[in-house]
Amino acid sequence: MTVDVLLKAAEAQLAEVGVENAGLEARLLLQHLTGMNRSELILHGGRCIDASMGQQYQQMVDRRRQRVPLQYITGSQEFWSLDFFVSPAVLIPRPETEFVLEHVLTICPPASAVRSALDMCTGSGVMAVVLARELKCSVVAVDISPSALAVATKNLDRHGVAGLVSLVCGDLFTALHCQQKFDLIVSNPPYIPEGLIDRLAPEVGRAEPRLALSGGADGLVTLQRLAHEAQAFLMPGGWVFVEIGADQKEAALALFTAPGRCYEEVRVFEDWGGRPRVVQARLSAHG
């Protein structure tokens, strides 16, 4: 069977089950399998694919038809113009989190005095990798899932920052020593209300780890803990930045300005699509 025939058949199969951009995804799967780029697939459209490779390709297409995300099939996702390893143990990195990092690096640029950072709920480790590369600072990355940390380990090695990033397994701040202080805390926590997860696209609700999606009944359980507990682990004047859901602006502001909080400059910023995406707060210089 030729490249062109394989691609057309795969596109039809994916479109049949409602996969968006079926033609693009069929091509990306074949590129991953063959190692050919887009131009080579076009140039060699009449080339015959041997039966063994054709069978492997069909297995990949069948997985995608079952709505397994493309990134889990290829084991790869681009983020911050870098290639990251991903698996069903972690969320697939998204542009919204790139926006969070862009905002973080605007407020705390490489020339700033950030010496230590904490990435809470690190997952695949993308935020920890970017912070280590951009700020050249030490990073502690925490996640409750050992499987997620195994993925993060591969990404630290892949991008040469294993010497700057320490991985810690545990439940948020309970995993840290009470005397640890950071100049910067970032987090992309679970923030989807539990009751909404099964209504999400199957690639998300069925395939991505529920532990990394569910923020409890109202989606705010982890955010509440972050707002309360982060202040004990920040240096005076240190920053915290948390990714939030598009409908959580008012709740996020309320949590970071509640009585007993010692934060200043609490604001929520909108992403490129005009949706609330990141809450920032700065610990008072008096702590």
C-alpha positions in Angstrom: 0.0 0.0 0.0 1.3 3.5 -0.9 1.8 6.5 1.4 -1.0 8.3 -0.3 -3.5 5.4 0.0 -2.6 4.9 3.7 -3.1 8.6 4.5 -6.4 8.8 2.7 -7.7 5.7 4.4 -6.5 6.9 7.9 -8.1 10.3 7.3 -11.4 8.7 6.5 -11.3 6.5 9.6 -10.4 9.3 11.9 -13.0 11.6 10.5 -15.7 8.9 10.9 -15.3 9.0 14.7 -15.3 12.8 14.9 -11.5 13.5 15.2 -11.0 17.1 14.2 -8.3 17.8 11.6 -8.3 14.2 10.7 -6.0 14.7 7.7 -3.4 16.5 9.7 -3.4 13.9 12.5 -3.2 11.0 10.0 -0.1 12.7 8.5 1.5 13.4 11.9 1.1 9.7 12.9 2.7 8.6 9.7 5.5 11.1 10.1 6.2 9.8 13.6 6.2 6.2 12.4 8.3 6.7 9.3 10.6 9.5 10.3 9.7 11.4 7.1 8.7 15.0 7.2 5.6 16.6 5.5 7.5 17.4 2.3 9.0 13.9 2.1 5.5 12.3 2.5 4.2 14.5 -0.4 7.3 13.8 -2.5 7.1 10.0 -1.9 3.3 9.7 -2.0 3.6 6.8 -4.4 6.1 4.8 -2.3 4.9 1.5 -1.0 4.9 0.9 2.7 5.8 -2.6 3.7 3.1 -4.7 5.4 4.7 -4.6 8.9 4.9 -0.8 8.9 1.4 -0.6 7.5 0.1 -2.8 10.4 1.9 -0.6 12.9 0.3 2.5 11.4 -3.1 0.9 11.5 -2.6 0.1 15.2 -1.8 3.8 15.8 -4.8 4.9 13.9 -7.0 2.5 15.8 -5.8 4.0 19.1 -6.6 7.5 17.8 -10.0 6.2 16.8 -10.5 5.2 20.4 -9.8 8.9 21.2 -6.4 8.3 22.7 -4.7 11.7 22.3 -2.2 12.0 19.5 0.5 13.1 21.9 0.1 9.9 24.0 0.5 7.8 20.9 3.6 9.6 19.7 4.9 10.3 23.2 5.7 13.8 22.3 4.4 17.4 22.7 6.1 20.7 21.7 6.1 23.3 24.4 8.1 26.5 24.6 9.7 25.4 21.2 11.1 22.3 23.0 10.1 18.7 22.5 8.8 17.1 25.7 8.0 13.4 26.5 4.4 12.8 27.6 2.5 9.8 28.6 -1.0 9.1 30.1 0.6 9.7 33.5 0.6 13.5 32.9 -1.5 16.2 31.4 -0.6 17.2 27.9 1.1 20.6 28.0 -1.0 23.4 26.5 -0.5 26.9 25.2 -2.4 28.3 28.2 0.5 27.2 30.4 3.0 28.8 28.0 1.0 32.0 28.6 1.5 31.6 32.4 5.2 31.2 31.9 5.4 34.2 29.6 3.7 36.3 32.3 6.0 34.9 35.0 9.1 35.8 33.0 7.7 39.3 32.4 7.4 39.9 36.1 10.5 37.9 37.0 12.8 38.3 34.0 16.2 36.4 33.7 17.9 39.5 35.0 15.9 39.4 38.3 17.2 38.1 41.6 15.3 34.8 41.5 17.6 32.2 43.0 15.1 29.5 43.9 11.7 28.5 42.4 9.0 26.0 43.3 6.9 24.3 40.6 3.9 22.8 42.5 2.0 20.0 40.7 4.8 19.7 38.1 3.4 16.9 36.0 5.6 16.4 33.0 8.0 19.0 34.4 7.6 21.6 31.6 7.4 24.6 33.9 10.3 23.4 35.9 12.4 22.9 32.8 11.5 26.3 31.4 12.2 28.1 34.6 15.6 26.4 35.1 16.6 27.2 31.5 15.4 30.8 31.5 16.2 31.9 35.0 19.3 29.6 35.6 17.9 29.1 39.1 17.5 26.1 41.3 14.0 24.6 41.1 12.1 22.2 43.3 9.3 20.4 41.5 6.6 18.7 43.5 3.9 16.2 42.4 1.8 13.6 44.2 2.1 11.1 41.4 5.3 8.9 41.2 4.4 8.1 37.6 4.3 11.8 36.7 7.7 12.4 38.3 9.1 9.5 36.2 8.0 11.5 33.1 9.4 14.7 34.5 12.8 12.9 35.1 13.0 12.1 31.4 12.3 15.7 30.5 14.9 17.1 32.9 17.5 14.8 31.4 16.3 15.5 27.8 16.8 19.3 28.3 19.9 19.2 30.4 18.5 20.7 33.6 18.6 17.7 35.9 21.4 19.4 37.9 19.1 22.4 38.6 15.8 20.7 39.4 15.0 18.6 42.4 11.9 16.4 42.1 9.9 15.7 45.2 6.9 13.3 45.6 4.2 14.4 48.0 0.9 16.2 48.6 1.6 19.9 47.9 3.5 21.7 50.6 3.5 18.7 53.0 6.3 17.3 50.9 8.6 20.2 51.8 10.7 21.0 54.8 9.0 23.8 56.8 12.1 26.0 56.6 12.3 26.0 52.8 11.7 29.4 51.2 11.4 30.4 47.6 11.6 33.6 45.6 9.1 32.3 43.1 6.2 29.7 43.2 4.4 28.6 40.1 1.6 26.1 39.7 -0.7 24.6 37.2 -3.0 22.8 39.7 -6.1 20.6 39.1 -8.9 23.1 38.6 -11.7 21.4 36.7 -14.9 20.8 38.8 -15.3 17.1 39.3 -18.8 17.0 37.8 -17.6 18.6 34.6 -14.8 16.2 33.8 -17.0 13.5 32.1 -18.5 16.3 29.9 -15.1 17.2 28.4 -13.8 15.9 25.1 -13.0 12.2 25.4 -9.3 13.0 24.7 -9.3 14.9 28.0 -12.0 13.5 30.3 -11.3 9.9 29.5 -7.6 9.9 28.6 -5.8 12.5 30.8 -5.2 11.7 34.5 -8.2 12.6 36.6 -5.8 13.3 39.5 -4.3 16.2 37.5 -7.7 17.5 36.3 -10.1 17.4 39.3 -10.1 20.4 41.6 -12.9 18.9 43.7 -16.6 19.8 43.6 -16.0 23.5 42.8 -12.7 23.2 41.1 -11.0 25.3 43.8 -9.8 22.8 46.4 -6.1 22.9 45.3 -6.2 26.7 44.7 -7.5 27.2 48.2 -4.6 25.3 49.6 -2.1 27.1 47.4 -3.4 30.5 48.5 -3.2 29.6 52.1 0.0 27.6 52.3 2.2 29.3 49.8 2.8 32.3 51.9 4.7 30.2 54.5 7.2 29.1 51.8 7.8 32.4 50.1 10.6 34.8 50.8 9.4 38.3 51.7 8.6 40.0 48.4 8.4 36.6 46.7 5.9 35.9 43.9 3.3 33.2 43.4 1.6 32.6 40.0 -1.2 30.0 39.5 -3.0 28.9 36.4 -6.8 29.1 36.9 -9.9 28.2 35.0 -11.6 30.8 32.7 -14.5 31.2 35.2 -12.4 31.4 38.4 -11.3 35.0 38.4 -13.4 36.2 41.2 -12.9 33.1 43.3 -9.1 33.4 42.8 -9.0 37.0 43.8 -11.1 36.3 46.9 -8.8 33.5 48.0 -5.6 35.5 47.7 -7.1 38.6 49.4 -9.0 36.7 52.2 -8.4 37.8 55.9 -5.1 36.4 57.1 -3.4 36.5 53.7 -0.2 38.6 53.5 -0.2 39.2 49.8 0.1 42.4 47.7 -0.3 43.1 44.0 -3.0 40.4 43.7 -4.3 40.5 40.1 -5.7 38.1 37.5 -4.4 38.3 33.9 -6.2 37.2 30.7 -4.6 34.9 28.2 -4.3 35.5 24.4 -8.0 34.6 24.0 -9.1 37.1 26.6 -9.9 34.5 29.2 -8.8 34.8 32.8 -5.8 32.5 33.1 -3.3 33.4 35.8 -3.6 34.8 39.3 -0.5 36.5 40.6 0.3 37.6 44.2 3.3 38.9 46.0 4.1 38.2 49.6 4.3 41.4 51.7 7.9 42.5 52.4 7.0 42.1 56.0 6.0 38.4 55.4 
